[in-house]
C-alpha cells in the first residue's frame, strides 16, 4: 500500500524567510502527488499537484514542489513566506483506486 | 453556496447517542469520501463511495456506517458515539473521469465532540 511521510510536524519561521516542508512517499507504481493547505477553521484546499511532465510544479501564491522519483520525495518550498501562509499543509498520494492517502500534516507558523 | 456542504458545523453529543453527519454536493461528482482528522494523525479515510450503489470501507470504518442517498448526498452515522470519535470530519468529492486534475473538493468540516 502507498503511504506518505511528513517528517516535520511543526515548522516555525520568520516572515520573509525561505521554508521547505518535507514529504516522502512510498509507492511501487506511478504516482500522483498533491499538496493541500488548511487555513485555521477551514477545510482543505488544493495547493498544487504533480500528475506527469515537468517535475517542478508551482502554485499561484508562490509555493513550488519538486517531484524526485529517485528520492521518492515531493518537498514543498517557498523562497519568502508571509504571515498569511500560516496554516497546516498536507501531502497526499493518489492510489490507483482514486483514494487519496494523506500524510500527518505540517503546521507552518510564520512569525513577524 | 459552497460546492460541498456539511451539516452540522459543530456538534456536541453524549456517549452512546446516535448521530448523523450529512454531506451534500453540487459538483455533480460521482465519488464521495468521509475522512476524519485528528491532531498529529492527519486525515484518515472512513468510507468512500464511487457511485450510488457502491460503498466501500476505508482504513478506520469500525463504529461508523454510511448511506449514499443520491449522487449528491452521502451521510455518515455513528450508531453509538464514543469519546474517541471526537474529531474533525470532512466530506470530499472527486470525479476523475470528467475532471482530469484528480483533485478532491472538500467541505468545511464538522467538529464533533463526544462527551
Boltz contact constraints between the chains, C-beta under 6 A:
constraints:
  - contact:
      token1: [A, 32]
      token2: [B, 102]
      max_distance: 6.0
  - contact:
      token1: [A, 43]
      token2: [B, 106]
      max_distance: 6.0
  - contact:
      token1: [A, 43]
      token2: [B, 107]
      max_distance: 6.0
  - contact:
      token1: [A, 43]
      token2: [B, 108]
      max_distance: 6.0
  - contact:
      token1: [A, 43]
      token2: [B, 109]
      max_distance: 6.0
  - contact:
      token1: [A, 44]
      token2: [B, 106]
      max_distance: 6.0
  - contact:
      token1: [A, 46]
      token2: [B, 103]
      max_distance: 6.0
  - contact:
      token1: [A, 94]
      token2: [B, 102]
      max_distance: 6.0
  - contact:
      token1: [A, 98]
      token2: [B, 96]
      max_distance: 6.0
  - contact:
      token1: [A, 102]
      token2: [B, 42]
      max_distance: 6.0
  - contact:
      token1: [A, 102]
      token2: [B, 43]
      max_distance: 6.0
  - contact:
      token1: [A, 103]
      token2: [B, 42]
      max_distance: 6.0
  - contact:
      token1: [A, 104]
      token2: [B, 41]
      max_distance: 6.0
  - contact:
      token1: [A, 104]
      token2: [B, 42]
      max_distance: 6.0
  - contact:
      token1: [A, 105]
      token2: [B, 42]
      max_distance: 6.0
